[in-house]
């Protein structure tokens, strides 16, 4: 499939509108004020990536604004919405299992309706409707703007004339850490990587407008979010579609400056930064805004997915960079940002991968010494170029290579962590540890070099009292393969 053949979808389920994000607790309070019988109880199960999380939070906010009462308990809801993921086979299986579990609750009379939305529905809607007819409503990504009217028509949301006029939140924050969230800056992808089905589900790249993103980030900051993880399919690509239409349109460095200058969010962290899209201007901006050290807001942290270290494999994967480009961009970043934490993801066992190709991947990881590496065995995805390629590797060989790679990276990660011992760093506290859970540690948090969910954490020895969402100075006193141990010094 050529790039121009890929579908083009709307940039978001609904236009972004100003509004203060709500937590689940605040949404419950709002619904209580509107009346205990106002609207159905709706739960939304989110599967897949952080970008799906943002979509779900926007959907829930829209539902709350139209009279729903939200619940985090599926068994306690009248309507269950499953936001599906179709990225890899395991994600599809999880999505189907979750839908079937919700349908079982409906069959038992415990819920009134089941709705399936999102990536997998976008791609397999007709097949799913035939195989699981118990689902009341299927809606792909291109149809989500019609979710509220559909639910109203089916009597699952109050009619519009019964809902008081009020400010509707932009997003309903659903994560376990209210001080950490995501800012999705674009949708879709222009790359046609051989292993990836994302463009088939989410279409070509579309940038969210700068002003809408600044308003969203400002609102998240007012709601108590201290750390925003900037995500997309390729974050470096932001603004390029706008620039094709208007040569004066902003690019990623302009967006980052606007976010830093016009919001009060403490930490911004960059994810999904393709090496080929990293520019000198971006590196200089990161160096300038990270020069504040412990007070840095644009963190010296970069997630740079490589997928492989062999030029032959990178070409077969249809990746937009080669080893020399990767080395060059890493050199730019390391030279400008001495305290930089680099994260990457790689795939082992791609069709045709030889022992020599795999060895080149290991060599590149040893050379660059990424602080963080996520590794995955290749998974066949229907409709992708890779699915039709010859020379697929046996699963046993994929697993063996994956373990060899992770053995190498565990050693590198430990060495990198040991280099932190003795340093004083700012830690964002995520949760308190009760004495009965652990006598030695009083809290768990993360340094600037530790992203939520995907990296290790910092275990804080008992001492000065800290709470979730606090930022505190910590001396790193010991290190493990993935985690750090720190002593709290104070604010």
Secondary structure, DSSP 8 states (H G I E B T S, - for coil): --GGGS----SSSS-------EEHHHHHHHHHHH-TTSS-EEEEEE-S-HHHHHHHHHHHHHHHHTT-EE-S-GGG-SEEEEEE--SSHHHHHHHHHHHHHHHHHHHTTS-SEEEEEEHHHHHHHHHHHHH-TT-SEEE-GGGGGGHHHHHHHTTSS--GGGS------S-EE-SS-TTEEEEE-EES-S---TT--HHHHH-S-EE--HHHHHHHHHHHHHTT--EEEEE-SSGGGTTHHHHHH-TT---HHHHHHHHHHH---SEEEE----GGG--HHHHHHHHHHHTTGGG-SEEEEEE---B-S-HHHHHHTT-S--HHHHHHHHHHHHHH-TT-EEEEEEEE--TT--HHHHHHHHHHHHHH--SEEEEEE----TTSGGGG-S----HHHHHHHHHHHHHHHHHHHHHHHHTTTT-EEEEEEEEE--TTT-SSEEEEEE-TT--TTTS--EEEES-S---TT-EEEEEEEEE-SS-EEEEEEE-
